[in-house]
Amino acid sequence: MSSEAPILDSSLGLVIKKVSCQRRIDLSQYNANFVRRRLNVRLRAKGLKDYLQYTSLLDKDPTEYNALFQSLSINVTEFFRNKDVFDAFYNQILPKLLRASRQDEIKIWSAGCATGEETYSIAMLLNQASESYGRFKFKIMATDVSNKAVETAKKGTYAYSSLKSMPEKFLTKYFQQVSDGNYQLDKKIIDSVIFNVGDILTTLTPRSLDVIFCRNIVIYFDRKTQEQLFARFAFSLKPSGYLILGKTEMIKDSAASLFEPEMPRERIYRKRIRITN
Ligand SMILES: C[S@@+](CC[C@H](N)C(=O)[O-])C[C@H]1O[C@@H](n2cnc3c(N)ncnc32)[C@H](O)[C@@H]1O
């Protein structure tokens, strides 16, 4: 028998409503098939037959909300995931930003940072750049909707498996193996990031940003929500700021009036300069 046993979903709306009322997370904005698949995982884990039973479980055991968010998040990530994107950022985008910044602070937002691997990859690159290109000021903000992911990120301790795409020189320079076999990131890199819990769809976004990394998240959202999100990002970026998406994500439809492809293969977009008259 298939492990994807059919599950009645007539009361899916009830679960969505409950999560929205109790936790202020609007699952109706996520891709419906994605939500269904992740909910079905929770139903199977709890031996439940349908979403109605699942709403009762949420009432009886509010810790189930966390398990559900954990399941929805699939916080899969690693250091330097799709390394070509980080190479492009370091070699092509960062020099342009430094030329344009005229000593101003470079502001970067890692939106949907999961457990911090992406954010710290950026932080190590900026640290490296300030040594190679000359010192400059930068600020890195990182947010994720998962409190647990953010707490893990703040610790900066990682298993070797998440470090496998990392250039050897960074491993030697910024990490120390600790007694349990894990690797501890240098405090200087940890302290260079401001982490917060936040929902990219609803929480106030940072402003005057030079770059937004938002990778491997927008695929979870339906088209309308993606367009709203891209509009939020455009609002948060400086004129000509950069938006970097995941390798399977792209800007289409009405959002194409806000962003133009800068390095399409790497999914690096640039905010269009608006001519107002
Ligand atoms: C697959 S991980 C991507 C992590 C990292 N950006 C990367 O590409 O390696 C997706 C992350 O998005 C977060 N996420 C999902 N919906 C979110 C939302 N509405 N606001 C903020 N973060 C969200 C999840 O908690 C998860 O940590």
The ligand as an SDF file (V2000), in Angstrom:
LIG
                    3D

 27 29  0  0  0  0  0  0  0  0999 V2000
   13.9170   25.4300    2.6230 C   0  0  0  0  0  0  0  0  0  0  0  0
   14.2640   26.5800    3.9020 S   0  0  0  0  0  0  0  0  0  0  0  0
   15.3270   27.6930    3.0220 C   0  0  0  0  0  0  0  0  0  0  0  0
   16.4760   28.1640    3.8480 C   0  0  0  0  0  0  0  0  0  0  0  0
   17.4950   29.0280    3.1180 C   0  0  0  0  0  0  0  0  0  0  0  0
   16.8960   30.2420    2.6340 N   0  0  0  0  0  0  0  0  0  0  0  0
   18.1230   28.2490    1.9760 C   0  0  0  0  0  0  0  0  0  0  0  0
   17.7690   28.4730    0.8220 O   0  0  0  0  0  0  0  0  0  0  0  0
   18.9840   27.4140    2.2460 O   0  0  0  0  0  0  0  0  0  0  0  0
   12.7490   27.4840    3.9810 C   0  0  0  0  0  0  0  0  0  0  0  0
   12.6300   28.3370    5.2110 C   0  0  0  0  0  0  0  0  0  0  0  0
   11.5780   29.2680    5.0060 O   0  0  0  0  0  0  0  0  0  0  0  0
   10.9450   29.4790    6.2310 C   0  0  0  0  0  0  0  0  0  0  0  0
    9.6210   30.0410    5.9850 N   0  0  0  0  0  0  0  0  0  0  0  0
    8.5250   29.4430    5.4480 C   0  0  0  0  0  0  0  0  0  0  0  0
    7.4870   30.3060    5.3940 N   0  0  0  0  0  0  0  0  0  0  0  0
    7.9560   31.4630    5.9190 C   0  0  0  0  0  0  0  0  0  0  0  0
    7.3560   32.7380    6.1610 C   0  0  0  0  0  0  0  0  0  0  0  0
    6.0820   32.9600    5.8220 N   0  0  0  0  0  0  0  0  0  0  0  0
    8.1210   33.7150    6.7080 N   0  0  0  0  0  0  0  0  0  0  0  0
    9.4120   33.4800    7.0480 C   0  0  0  0  0  0  0  0  0  0  0  0
   10.0280   32.2970    6.8620 N   0  0  0  0  0  0  0  0  0  0  0  0
    9.3050   31.3050    6.2980 C   0  0  0  0  0  0  0  0  0  0  0  0
   10.9150   28.1100    6.8520 C   0  0  0  0  0  0  0  0  0  0  0  0
   10.7320   28.1600    8.2590 O   0  0  0  0  0  0  0  0  0  0  0  0
   12.2830   27.5560    6.4460 C   0  0  0  0  0  0  0  0  0  0  0  0
   13.2340   27.7770    7.4490 O   0  0  0  0  0  0  0  0  0  0  0  0
  1  2  1  0
  2  3  1  0
  2 10  1  0
  3  4  1  0
  4  5  1  0
  5  6  1  0
  5  7  1  0
  7  8  2  0
  7  9  1  0
 10 11  1  0
 11 12  1  0
 11 26  1  0
 12 13  1  0
 13 14  1  0
 13 24  1  0
 14 15  1  0
 14 23  1  0
 15 16  2  0
 16 17  1  0
 17 18  1  0
 17 23  2  0
 18 19  1  0
 18 20  2  0
 20 21  1  0
 21 22  2  0
 22 23  1  0
 24 25  1  0
 24 26  1  0
 26 27  1  0
M  CHG  2   2   1   9  -1
M  END
$$$$
